[in-house]
Amino acid sequence: MPSARKKPTGPKREYKSQRLELRLAPSAKKVIQQAMSVSGLAAGDLAYEAARRILDEHQRMVLSGADRDAFLAAVGRKPSHPRVWSRALKRHRHLFG
């Protein structure tokens, strides 16, 4: 008797049902059309990919070499005395309520 294996199911396909209308300068429309031509993507897919890239860049922090070194040095420092933190907290409350 043959085994009754199910096909592996991938992510559920999401159908395009939403619309987004834009008003563009002619120069912006030209750039978008050129990007569509070279990428092979439709305008909506191109906008989606650009939006995903922007969100990814916004959510991820990338440090330069000097910034990375300063961050690691700060993390590696011995914590300051609790009284220093207490004074800083009191000052913050005084300034910002």
All heavy atoms as an XYZ file, in Angstrom:
765
protein
N       0.844     -1.173      0.000
C       0.000      0.000      0.000
C       0.894      1.243      0.000
O       1.773      1.389      0.836
C      -0.877     -0.047      1.249
C      -1.814      1.108      1.362
S      -2.943      0.691      2.703
C      -3.545      2.258      3.054
N       0.680      2.179     -0.915
C       1.521      3.372     -0.982
C       1.288      4.272      0.235
O       0.209      4.335      0.777
C       1.098      4.072     -2.261
C      -0.157      3.429     -2.718
C      -0.306      2.143     -1.979
N       2.372      4.919      0.643
C       2.248      5.803      1.801
C       1.492      7.072      1.414
O       1.602      7.552      0.298
C       3.620      6.157      2.364
O       4.320      6.944      1.426
N       0.754      7.556      2.353
C      -0.050      8.757      2.115
C       0.707      9.981      2.615
O       0.373     10.559      3.632
C      -1.395      8.624      2.810
N       1.759     10.320      1.898
C       2.554     11.488      2.288
C       1.888     12.757      1.779
O       1.423     12.818      0.642
C       3.948     11.425      1.682
C       4.873     10.569      2.436
C       6.263     10.848      1.950
N       7.197     10.133      2.779
C       8.465     10.047      2.526
N       8.962     10.617      1.454
N       9.261      9.382      3.315
N       1.903     13.738      2.631
C       1.374     15.035      2.218
C       2.500     15.845      1.597
O       3.659     15.720      1.991
C       0.824     15.806      3.420
C      -0.473     15.270      3.949
C      -0.977     16.207      5.040
C      -2.337     15.768      5.511
N      -2.876     16.694      6.513
N       2.138     16.668      0.655
C       3.119     17.570      0.087
C       3.499     18.601      1.141
O       2.655     19.052      1.892
C       2.532     18.310     -1.122
C       2.446     17.494     -2.370
C       1.989     18.385     -3.492
C       1.976     17.640     -4.799
N       1.535     18.502     -5.909
N       4.774     18.953      1.207
C       5.141     20.003      2.156
C       4.441     21.305      1.762
O       4.404     21.671      0.592
C       6.649     20.128      2.025
C       7.028     19.397      0.802
C       5.896     18.476      0.447
N       3.872     21.946      2.739
C       3.161     23.182      2.446
C       4.068     24.371      2.706
O       4.704     24.476      3.749
C       1.890     23.317      3.327
O       2.277     23.251      4.687
C       0.896     22.220      3.018
N       4.130     25.248      1.748
C       4.927     26.463      1.879
C       4.077     27.563      2.479
O       2.946     27.340      2.908
N       4.622     28.749      2.488
C       3.846     29.853      3.022
C       2.608     30.084      2.165
O       2.623     29.904      0.947
C       4.789     31.045      2.953
C       5.939     30.634      2.122
C       5.930     29.143      2.027
N       1.527     30.458      2.816
C       0.272     30.684      2.109
C       0.433     31.873      1.176
O       0.969     32.907      1.554
C      -0.848     30.945      3.115
C      -2.204     31.030      2.478
C      -3.273     31.184      3.532
C      -4.619     31.264      2.859
N      -5.689     31.443      3.833
N      -0.014     31.718     -0.036
C       0.110     32.782     -1.017
C      -0.820     33.929     -0.660
O      -1.981     33.732     -0.356
C      -0.217     32.262     -2.407
C      -0.047     33.318     -3.448
C      -0.300     32.793     -4.820
N      -0.249     33.926     -5.733
C       0.368     33.896     -6.884
N       0.937     32.797     -7.273
N       0.375     34.944     -7.652
N      -0.271     35.127     -0.702
C      -1.063     36.317     -0.407
C      -1.373     37.009     -1.729
O      -0.476     37.378     -2.473
C      -0.267     37.240      0.519
C      -1.060     38.390      1.040
C      -0.283     39.219      2.049
O       0.921     38.982      2.239
O      -0.897     40.100      2.641
N      -2.654     37.171     -2.006
C      -3.066     37.769     -3.265
C      -3.075     39.292     -3.149
O      -3.386     39.850     -2.102
C      -4.439     37.254     -3.678
C      -4.401     35.797     -4.029
C      -4.778     34.835     -3.106
C      -3.953     35.378     -5.274
C      -4.714     33.488     -3.419
C      -3.878     34.038     -5.592
C      -4.268     33.099     -4.660
O      -4.197     31.771     -4.963
N      -2.746     39.928     -4.236
C      -2.710     41.385     -4.269
C      -4.132     41.911     -4.357
O      -4.792     41.772     -5.379
C      -1.883     41.869     -5.458
C      -0.423     41.474     -5.363
C       0.341     41.920     -6.589
C       1.792     41.481     -6.496
N       2.546     41.862     -7.678
N      -4.585     42.511     -3.273
C      -5.950     43.020     -3.250
C      -6.023     44.482     -2.813
O      -7.078     45.083     -2.842
C      -6.807     42.173     -2.299
O      -6.298     42.266     -0.987
N      -4.902     45.049     -2.408
C      -4.884     46.422     -1.918
C      -4.301     47.351     -2.980
O      -3.456     46.964     -3.768
C      -4.032     46.517     -0.643
C      -4.525     45.631      0.478
C      -5.897     46.042      0.963
O      -6.112     47.194      1.306
N      -6.819     45.103      0.966
N      -4.777     48.588     -2.955
C      -4.302     49.573     -3.918
C      -3.649     50.732     -3.167
O      -4.028     51.060     -2.058
C      -5.457     50.105     -4.769
C      -6.111     49.031     -5.611
C      -7.201     49.596     -6.495
N      -6.711     50.492     -7.533
C      -6.097     50.121     -8.652
N      -5.851     48.846     -8.865
N      -5.713     50.993     -9.540
N      -2.698     51.359     -3.818
C      -2.030     52.536     -3.280
C      -1.844     53.501     -4.442
O      -1.199     53.172     -5.441
C      -0.680     52.146     -2.677
C       0.133     53.235     -2.017
C      -0.588     53.758     -0.774
C       1.483     52.688     -1.608
N      -2.447     54.680     -4.333
C      -2.366     55.656     -5.417
C      -1.328     56.707     -5.054
O      -1.281     57.179     -3.910
C      -3.724     56.317     -5.623
C      -3.755     57.226     -6.820
C      -5.143     57.775     -7.072
O      -6.131     57.101     -6.761
O      -5.218     58.901     -7.588
N      -0.502     57.084     -5.999
C       0.561     58.053     -5.759
C       0.509     59.160     -6.791
O       0.181     58.925     -7.948
C       1.934     57.382     -5.867
C       2.215     56.193     -4.974
C       3.502     55.516     -5.397
C       2.304     56.645     -3.538
N       0.855     60.348     -6.372
C       1.078     61.451     -7.311
C       2.579     61.694     -7.313
O       3.196     61.835     -6.260
C       0.331     62.692     -6.875
C      -1.150     62.537     -6.966
C      -1.787     63.905     -7.212
N      -3.213     63.759     -7.341
C      -3.854     63.526     -8.488
N      -3.169     63.437     -9.598
N      -5.154     63.399     -8.521
N       3.152     61.701     -8.504
C       4.599     61.817     -8.638
C       4.975     62.947     -9.574
O       4.232     63.277    -10.502
C       5.179     60.524     -9.225
C       4.885     59.223     -8.502
C       5.278     58.057     -9.367
C       5.618     59.197     -7.186
N       6.143     63.477     -9.343
C       6.728     64.397    -10.320
C       7.128     63.564    -11.541
O       7.446     62.376    -11.419
C       7.945     65.082     -9.725
N       7.082     64.164    -12.706
C       7.475     63.405    -13.909
C       8.863     62.783    -13.796
O       9.085     61.658    -14.267
C       7.433     64.466    -15.026
C       6.454     65.479    -14.536
C       6.625     65.519    -13.035
N       9.795     63.480    -13.171
C      11.147     62.932    -13.038
C      11.151     61.696    -12.133
O      11.880     60.734    -12.395
C      12.107     63.988    -12.485
O      11.664     64.440    -11.214
N      10.327     61.690    -11.079
C      10.249     60.532    -10.188
C       9.633     59.350    -10.925
O      10.085     58.211    -10.777
C       9.428     60.868     -8.947
N       8.607     59.614    -11.730
C       7.973     58.544    -12.503
C       8.981     57.921    -13.470
O       9.035     56.691    -13.623
C       6.767     59.075    -13.268
C       6.048     58.001    -14.048
C       4.825     58.552    -14.756
C       4.145     57.449    -15.556
N       2.976     57.968    -16.292
N       9.798     58.758    -14.081
C      10.805     58.263    -15.024
C      11.814     57.352    -14.322
O      12.159     56.283    -14.836
C      11.513     59.435    -15.688
C      12.489     59.029    -16.769
C      13.087     60.245    -17.443
C      14.082     59.812    -18.506
N      14.689     60.960    -19.180
N      12.264     57.769    -13.135
C      13.223     56.961    -12.369
C      12.600     55.617    -12.011
O      13.236     54.559    -12.125
C      13.697     57.715    -11.106
C      14.454     56.797    -10.165
C      14.550     58.906    -11.493
N      11.344     55.637    -11.564
C      10.661     54.393    -11.183
C      10.497     53.487    -12.395
O      10.729     52.275    -12.312
C       9.304     54.705    -10.519
C       9.546     55.366     -9.160
C       8.458     53.446    -10.377
C       8.300     55.947     -8.517
N      10.137     54.041    -13.522
C       9.990     53.228    -14.732
C      11.323     52.626    -15.157
O      11.377     51.473    -15.589
C       9.379     54.065    -15.860
C       7.919     54.364    -15.642
C       7.350     55.322    -16.671
O       8.043     56.210    -17.169
N       6.069     55.131    -16.988
N      12.407     53.381    -15.025
C      13.724     52.849    -15.361
C      14.098     51.712    -14.406
O      14.632     50.690    -14.830
C      14.781     53.947    -15.310
C      14.682     54.936    -16.449
C      15.645     56.103    -16.281
O      16.085     56.427    -15.179
N      15.963     56.756    -17.398
N      13.801     51.889    -13.119
C      14.092     50.840    -12.140
C      13.263     49.593    -12.436
O      13.756     48.466    -12.289
C      13.811     51.349    -10.723
N      12.021     49.779    -12.837
C      11.183     48.636    -13.202
C      11.780     47.912    -14.401
O      11.804     46.681    -14.436
C       9.755     49.113    -13.534
C       8.967     49.598    -12.330
S       7.436     50.465    -12.779
C       6.612     49.259    -13.812
N      12.276     48.673    -15.344
C      12.838     48.088    -16.562
C      14.089     47.258    -16.263
O      14.227     46.131    -16.761
C      13.171     49.199    -17.554
O      13.790     48.678    -18.693
N      14.989     47.787    -15.464
C      16.236     47.063    -15.210
C      16.066     45.933    -14.200
O      16.814     44.962    -14.240
C      17.384     48.002    -14.767
C      17.697     49.025    -15.833
C      17.081     48.671    -13.445
N      15.077     46.060    -13.296
C      14.910     45.028    -12.268
C      13.933     43.936    -12.675
O      13.963     42.835    -12.130
C      14.429     45.660    -10.953
O      13.098     46.120    -11.082
N      13.042     44.251    -13.603
C      12.015     43.284    -13.982
C      10.877     43.204    -12.984
O      10.026     42.329    -13.070
N      10.849     44.123    -12.018
C       9.801     44.128    -11.007
C       8.676     45.072    -11.411
O       8.914     46.088    -12.065
C      10.352     44.585     -9.651
C      11.383     43.687     -8.980
C      11.957     44.370     -7.754
C      10.753     42.366     -8.598
N       7.477     44.745    -10.987
C       6.352     45.645    -11.167
C       6.497     46.794    -10.175
O       7.239     46.698     -9.187
C       5.043     44.899    -10.928
N       5.777     47.872    -10.410
C       5.892     49.057     -9.552
C       5.594     48.726     -8.092
O       6.311     49.160     -7.187
C       4.963     50.161    -10.053
N       4.565     47.945     -7.850
C       4.208     47.585     -6.482
C       5.283     46.745     -5.813
O       5.613     46.953     -4.637
N       5.844     45.790     -6.558
C       6.915     44.949     -6.004
C       8.180     45.765     -5.750
O       8.878     45.560     -4.756
C       7.221     43.791     -6.951
C       6.040     42.847     -7.117
O       5.251     42.718     -6.153
O       5.907     42.248     -8.189
N       8.450     46.700     -6.639
C       9.606     47.572     -6.475
C       9.438     48.436     -5.217
O      10.372     48.568     -4.424
C       9.762     48.458     -7.710
C      11.001     49.320     -7.805
C      12.242     48.451     -7.938
C      10.890     50.259     -8.985
N       8.251     48.996     -5.025
C       7.982     49.809     -3.834
C       8.087     48.959     -2.572
O       8.637     49.401     -1.554
C       6.591     50.440     -3.942
N       7.575     47.739     -2.627
C       7.632     46.844     -1.478
C       9.078     46.525     -1.100
O       9.456     46.584      0.068
C       6.866     45.563     -1.785
C       6.942     44.529     -0.694
C       6.205     44.664      0.474
C       7.759     43.410     -0.830
C       6.277     43.725      1.480
C       7.841     42.460      0.169
C       7.101     42.619      1.317
O       7.182     41.685      2.310
N       9.895     46.188     -2.092
C      11.300     45.863     -1.822
C      12.048     47.066     -1.249
O      12.850     46.927     -0.328
C      11.986     45.363     -3.091
C      11.527     43.998     -3.547
C      11.764     42.922     -2.503
O      12.822     42.945     -1.835
O      10.884     42.072     -2.344
N      11.782     48.251     -1.789
C      12.438     49.456     -1.275
C      11.999     49.733      0.158
O      12.817     50.087      1.004
C      12.120     50.652     -2.169
N      10.716     49.557      0.453
C      10.208     49.776      1.806
C      10.824     48.776      2.776
O      11.205     49.140      3.895
C       8.684     49.677      1.819
N      10.934     47.511      2.376
C      11.559     46.505      3.241
C      13.014     46.862      3.529
O      13.497     46.709      4.649
C      11.493     45.116      2.582
C      10.122     44.555      2.363
C       9.623     43.791      3.487
N      10.642     42.852      3.928
C      10.421     41.923      4.804
N       9.245     41.770      5.304
N      11.377     41.123      5.194
N      13.726     47.327      2.525
C      15.134     47.695      2.690
C      15.268     48.876      3.657
O      16.135     48.883      4.534
C      15.740     48.051      1.336
C      17.235     48.211      1.368
C      17.841     48.410     -0.008
N      17.448     47.335     -0.901
C      16.934     47.527     -2.126
N      16.777     48.738     -2.595
N      16.602     46.506     -2.885
N      14.393     49.862      3.528
C      14.425     51.023      4.417
C      14.156     50.599      5.852
O      14.840     51.024      6.784
C      13.406     52.083      3.953
C      13.907     52.743      2.666
C      13.163     53.126      5.040
C      12.867     53.592      1.967
N      13.153     49.751      6.059
C      12.824     49.283      7.406
C      13.962     48.457      7.994
O      14.275     48.580      9.181
C      11.529     48.479      7.397
C      10.270     49.300      7.130
C       9.065     48.387      6.990
C      10.049     50.326      8.220
N      14.592     47.637      7.171
C      15.715     46.829      7.646
C      16.868     47.722      8.103
O      17.458     47.506      9.158
C      16.183     45.883      6.542
C      17.305     44.983      6.988
O      17.149     44.320      8.042
O      18.340     44.937      6.301
N      17.176     48.759      7.319
C      18.248     49.681      7.683
C      17.897     50.446      8.952
O      18.767     50.724      9.770
C      18.517     50.658      6.543
C      19.167     50.019      5.339
C      19.239     50.951      4.143
O      18.861     52.144      4.277
O      19.666     50.502      3.071
N      16.638     50.780      9.119
C      16.203     51.533     10.294
C      16.279     50.685     11.558
O      16.598     51.190     12.625
C      14.772     52.032     10.086
C      14.207     52.748     11.261
N      14.559     54.037     11.578
C      13.323     52.359     12.201
C      13.914     54.409     12.671
N      13.158     53.412     13.068
N      15.988     49.411     11.445
C      15.914     48.536     12.606
C      17.262     47.951     13.008
O      17.400     47.404     14.085
C      14.916     47.402     12.349
C      13.500     47.925     12.225
C      12.533     46.880     11.726
O      12.929     45.808     11.287
N      11.253     47.200     11.781
N      18.253     48.073     12.152
C      19.565     47.498     12.449
C      20.572     48.621     12.617
O      20.597     49.575     11.858
C      19.999     46.611     11.283
C      21.277     45.891     11.500
C      21.578     44.985     10.351
N      20.858     45.420      9.163
C      21.307     45.290      7.935
N      22.429     44.726      7.714
N      20.605     45.716      6.903
N      21.397     48.512     13.630
C      22.406     49.528     13.879
C      23.756     48.984     13.421
O      24.173     47.909     13.834
C      22.463     49.860     15.372
C      23.465     50.916     15.704
S      23.455     51.470     17.416
C      23.598     49.963     18.316
N      24.413     49.741     12.574
C      25.734     49.369     12.093
C      26.707     50.445     12.554
O      26.500     51.623     12.298
C      25.745     49.251     10.552
C      27.139     48.897     10.060
C      24.732     48.221     10.097
N      27.739     50.035     13.254
C      28.715     50.977     13.784
C      29.980     50.983     12.946
O      30.416     49.944     12.453
C      29.084     50.594     15.227
C      27.944     50.571     16.243
C      28.455     50.056     17.580
C      27.335     51.941     16.398
N      30.573     52.163     12.831
C      31.876     52.252     12.186
C      32.911     51.652     13.140
O      32.617     51.379     14.305
C      32.217     53.716     11.893
O      32.444     54.403     13.112
N      34.126     51.491     12.682
C      35.177     50.910     13.524
C      35.400     51.700     14.802
O      35.477     51.142     15.894
N      35.485     53.029     14.696
C      35.721     53.862     15.877
C      34.527     53.813     16.826
O      34.697     53.730     18.049
C      35.997     55.304     15.451
N      33.307     53.857     16.270
C      32.110     53.793     17.112
C      32.012     52.437     17.812
O      31.639     52.357     18.977
C      30.851     54.037     16.279
C      30.756     55.463     15.777
O      31.351     56.360     16.400
O      30.067     55.679     14.760
N      32.346     51.383     17.087
C      32.319     50.041     17.671
C      33.296     49.951     18.837
O      32.969     49.434     19.907
C      32.659     48.992     16.615
C      32.647     47.559     17.167
C      33.424     46.586     16.297
N      34.829     46.988     16.238
C      35.494     47.207     15.109
N      34.922     47.050     13.950
N      36.759     47.564     15.136
N      34.518     50.473     18.642
C      35.525     50.435     19.696
C      35.077     51.219     20.928
O      35.257     50.773     22.065
C      36.863     50.974     19.183
C      37.462     50.079     18.103
O      37.046     48.899     18.007
O      38.343     50.553     17.363
N      34.460     52.391     20.703
C      33.977     53.199     21.827
C      32.859     52.471     22.567
O      32.815     52.475     23.804
C      33.486     54.553     21.326
N      31.969     51.827     21.827
C      30.867     51.089     22.457
C      31.410     49.926     23.290
O      31.015     49.747     24.443
C      29.903     50.569     21.392
C      28.820     49.697     21.936
C      27.732     50.240     22.592
C      28.892     48.311     21.802
C      26.727     49.434     23.113
C      27.909     47.492     22.321
C      26.812     48.065     22.971
N      32.312     49.157     22.724
C      32.870     48.012     23.451
C      33.668     48.456     24.668
O      33.627     47.798     25.716
C      33.730     47.162     22.519
C      32.948     46.416     21.427
C      33.907     45.707     20.479
C      31.960     45.438     22.029
N      34.367     49.582     24.564
C      35.106     50.097     25.718
C      34.134     50.505     26.820
O      34.380     50.237     28.001
C      35.971     51.279     25.297
N      33.038     51.143     26.458
C      32.048     51.556     27.461
C      31.397     50.352     28.126
O      31.186     50.332     29.339
C      30.985     52.441     26.810
N      31.090     49.329     27.344
C      30.478     48.122     27.899
C      31.460     47.393     28.807
O      31.076     46.827     29.839
C      29.987     47.192     26.754
C      29.591     45.835     27.274
C      28.823     47.834     26.017
N      32.731     47.431     28.465
C      33.735     46.707     29.233
C      34.184     47.406     30.511
O      34.835     46.782     31.350
N      33.828     48.692     30.665
C      34.240     49.418     31.866
C      33.548     48.888     33.103
O      32.413     48.451     33.058
C      33.890     50.895     31.721
C      34.986     51.698     31.131
C      34.676     53.180     31.210
N      34.934     53.732     29.890
C      34.041     54.348     29.129
N      32.834     54.552     29.547
N      34.381     54.766     27.943
N      34.257     48.975     34.213
C      33.688     48.594     35.498
C      32.561     49.577     35.826
O      32.726     50.790     35.645
C      34.785     48.650     36.563
C      34.360     48.124     37.895
C      35.535     48.124     38.850
C      35.081     47.583     40.194
N      36.189     47.572     41.150
N      31.443     49.086     36.313
C      30.332     49.996     36.622
C      30.735     51.019     37.674
O      31.499     50.722     38.590
C      29.235     49.079     37.178
C      29.657     47.690     36.872
C      31.115     47.705     36.589
N      30.194     52.222     37.517
C      30.514     53.268     38.487
C      29.772     53.017     39.795
O      28.872     52.189     39.871
C      30.150     54.640     37.919
O      28.790     54.666     37.570
N      30.152     53.738     40.792
C      29.613     53.565     42.139
C      28.115     53.867     42.157
O      27.654     54.785     41.481
C      30.360     54.493     43.099
C      30.199     54.098     44.519
N      29.124     54.476     45.256
C      30.962     53.327     45.325
C      29.230     53.981     46.472
N      30.342     53.281     46.541
N      27.326     53.143     42.956
C      25.876     53.370     43.008
C      25.499     54.805     43.373
O      24.465     55.298     42.936
C      25.395     52.400     44.090
C      26.434     51.346     44.164
C      27.718     51.993     43.773
N      26.351     55.496     44.161
C      26.023     56.887     44.511
C      26.023     57.781     43.280
O      25.240     58.723     43.195
C      27.004     57.403     45.554
C      26.679     56.892     46.951
C      27.586     57.520     47.950
N      28.882     56.816     47.844
C      29.968     57.162     48.476
N      29.972     58.220     49.256
N      31.080     56.474     48.352
N      26.894     57.479     42.326
C      26.931     58.263     41.088
C      25.601     58.112     40.353
O      25.021     59.086     39.872
C      28.111     57.822     40.191
C      28.065     58.524     38.851
C      29.430     58.062     40.896
N      25.098     56.886     40.292
C      23.817     56.632     39.627
C      22.679     57.307     40.385
O      21.759     57.856     39.785
C      23.550     55.133     39.524
C      24.412     54.487     38.498
C      25.491     53.690     38.711
C      24.290     54.602     37.076
N      26.043     53.297     37.519
C      25.328     53.837     36.506
C      23.418     55.273     36.240
C      25.503     53.735     35.128
C      23.587     55.165     34.868
C      24.622     54.412     34.329
N      22.744     57.278     41.706
C      21.701     57.887     42.526
C      21.650     59.394     42.289
O      20.574     59.971     42.117
C      21.972     57.590     44.002
O      21.017     58.218     44.809
N      22.806     60.036     42.252
C      22.850     61.482     41.985
C      22.342     61.788     40.575
O      21.618     62.758     40.373
C      24.270     62.005     42.161
C      24.669     62.182     43.608
C      25.955     62.984     43.719
N      27.051     62.383     42.965
C      28.125     61.826     43.508
N      28.269     61.824     44.818
N      29.048     61.295     42.755
N      22.730     60.972     39.615
C      22.279     61.188     38.237
C      20.760     61.050     38.139
O      20.097     61.843     37.455
C      22.965     60.202     37.298
N      20.193     60.073     38.826
C      18.745     59.878     38.804
C      18.030     61.062     39.451
O      17.029     61.559     38.927
C      18.379     58.578     39.521
C      16.893     58.231     39.559
C      16.322     58.119     38.150
C      16.671     56.938     40.324
N      18.552     61.550     40.581
C      17.946     62.708     41.241
C      18.007     63.939     40.339
O      17.051     64.697     40.225
C      18.663     62.988     42.568
C      18.295     62.007     43.650
C      19.063     62.302     44.931
C      18.770     61.223     45.971
N      19.567     61.386     47.184
N      19.146     64.120     39.670
C      19.288     65.257     38.759
C      18.318     65.141     37.592
O      17.686     66.117     37.190
C      20.731     65.342     38.253
C      20.987     66.543     37.398
C      22.497     66.746     37.176
N      22.738     68.026     36.573
C      22.837     68.215     35.248
N      22.745     67.215     34.427
N      23.077     69.417     34.789
N      18.173     63.950     37.050
C      17.240     63.728     35.942
C      15.811     64.054     36.369
O      15.072     64.719     35.660
C      17.342     62.274     35.453
C      16.436     61.989     34.311
N      15.139     61.565     34.490
C      16.628     62.079     32.971
C      14.574     61.410     33.321
N      15.448     61.705     32.383
N      15.429     63.565     37.560
C      14.066     63.824     38.065
C      13.850     65.325     38.270
O      12.774     65.845     38.029
C      13.829     63.065     39.350
C      13.609     61.590     39.115
C      13.322     60.869     40.402
N      13.110     59.456     40.166
C      13.360     58.500     41.040
N      13.835     58.806     42.236
N      13.138     57.239     40.737
N      14.884     66.018     38.776
C      14.781     67.453     38.997
C      14.605     68.197     37.671
O      13.787     69.116     37.563
C      16.028     67.961     39.735
C      16.078     69.443     39.887
N      15.249     70.113     40.768
C      16.823     70.389     39.276
C      15.490     71.418     40.671
N      16.448     71.606     39.774
N      15.353     67.781     36.646
C      15.298     68.467     35.354
C      14.056     68.110     34.545
O      13.466     68.967     33.880
C      16.552     68.135     34.530
C      17.866     68.681     35.068
C      19.038     68.123     34.255
C      17.870     70.209     35.010
N      13.669     66.837     34.578
C      12.607     66.371     33.676
C      11.335     65.928     34.380
O      10.396     65.506     33.752
C      13.140     65.229     32.803
C      14.307     65.639     31.976
C      15.595     65.241     32.316
C      14.158     66.442     30.872
C      16.688     65.616     31.564
C      15.231     66.835     30.112
C      16.501     66.426     30.446
N      11.321     65.991     35.704
C      10.099     65.665     36.452
C       9.873     64.254     36.738
O      10.185     63.255     36.386
